[in-house]
Amino acid sequence: MAYVSKNPYNNKVMAEFDTLTDVEFEAKIAKAEEAFKTWKETSFATRTQI
C-alpha cells in the first residue's frame, strides 16, 4: 500500500509514497540527521551555490 498525495483542486496525483516499517523509518530519520549535521556547517555562500 502506498500513500498518495493529491492536489485538492483537481484531484490529480502529485506523488506516491511507499509505506515504511518502523526500522526503515528510523533509518531514514537517522540519515536525515546526519545530512543536517553537515548542512548546518556549510557556509551560506556555499549553500546559495547549491
Steps between C-alpha positions, in 0.01 A plus 500: 500500500625847416404841629376729226529879502232666287445858393171596668408733214492241222555172689812433290752264659811704580711230666485149641690384806561141602416400854801433722566264784607653830859394429498661153348818642761525777779445246371786284477730802858413601622569146324838498655592835846417367442707187384795710818489710701558183255753354493722810881529483486601133548872441217712369704583189542130421133430570392766251710333230332168564 
